[in-house]
Amino acid sequence: MNEQAFVNLNNAPRQVRHADLERFGDSAYKSQCPVCKEGLLLVRRDQETFQLLREDVCSLCGQRFEYLDIDEMNQREQ
């Protein structure tokens, strides 16, 4: 992880709608990071309930995100 990623991890999470993000490949969940354009947002899951988690972090730049539409996404999976 580069130095900028450590800075981004300390930044406040950016609020985004997952539905508005550009997808990576043919995945319904993987998205390109809207900050660095090269990293991925993978949409993490709770290990016990398997529910999608509201918080995410870019795999490259370390910017944190909060999905505003995570409740809608979890409802679609039920």
C-alpha positions in Angstrom: 0.0 0.0 0.0 1.4 3.4 -0.9 1.8 6.5 1.3 -1.3 8.2 -0.2 -3.4 5.1 0.7 -2.5 5.6 4.4 -3.6 9.3 4.1 -6.9 8.2 2.5 -7.6 5.7 5.2 -7.7 8.6 7.7 -10.0 10.7 5.5 -13.7 10.7 6.3 -15.7 8.1 4.2 -17.2 9.5 1.0 -20.9 8.8 0.6 -21.8 7.2 -2.7 -24.6 5.2 -4.3 -23.4 1.8 -5.5 -25.9 2.1 -8.3 -24.1 5.2 -9.6 -20.6 3.6 -9.7 -18.9 2.3 -12.9 -18.8 -1.6 -12.7 -15.6 -3.5 -13.2 -16.0 -6.3 -15.7 -19.2 -8.2 -15.6 -19.5 -8.2 -11.8 -22.7 -6.9 -10.2 -20.7 -5.8 -7.2 -17.1 -4.9 -8.1 -16.8 -1.2 -9.0 -14.0 1.1 -10.1 -12.9 3.6 -7.4 -14.4 7.0 -8.3 -11.3 8.7 -6.6 -8.3 7.0 -8.2 -10.1 5.3 -11.1 -7.7 2.3 -10.9 -8.6 0.6 -7.6 -11.6 -1.5 -6.9 -14.5 -1.4 -4.5 -15.5 -5.0 -3.8 -18.6 -4.6 -1.5 -17.7 -6.5 1.7 -20.1 -8.9 3.6 -20.7 -9.5 7.2 -19.1 -12.9 8.0 -22.0 -14.1 10.2 -25.1 -12.8 8.4 -23.6 -12.5 4.8 -25.4 -9.1 4.5 -23.6 -6.5 2.4 -21.8 -4.0 4.5 -22.3 -0.2 4.3 -18.6 0.5 4.5 -16.0 -0.2 1.8 -12.4 0.8 1.0 -10.6 1.2 -2.3 -8.1 -1.7 -2.9 -5.5 0.7 -4.3 -5.8 4.2 -2.9 -7.4 3.4 0.5 -10.2 5.9 0.2 -13.1 4.8 2.4 -16.7 4.9 1.2 -20.2 4.6 2.6 -22.9 3.1 0.4 -26.1 5.1 0.7 -28.1 2.4 -1.1 -26.9 -0.6 0.8 -30.3 -1.3 2.3 -31.8 -1.5 -1.2 -29.1 -3.9 -2.3 -29.6 -6.2 0.7 -33.4 -6.2 0.1 -32.8 -7.3 -3.5 -30.8 -10.3 -2.4 -33.6 -11.6 -0.1 
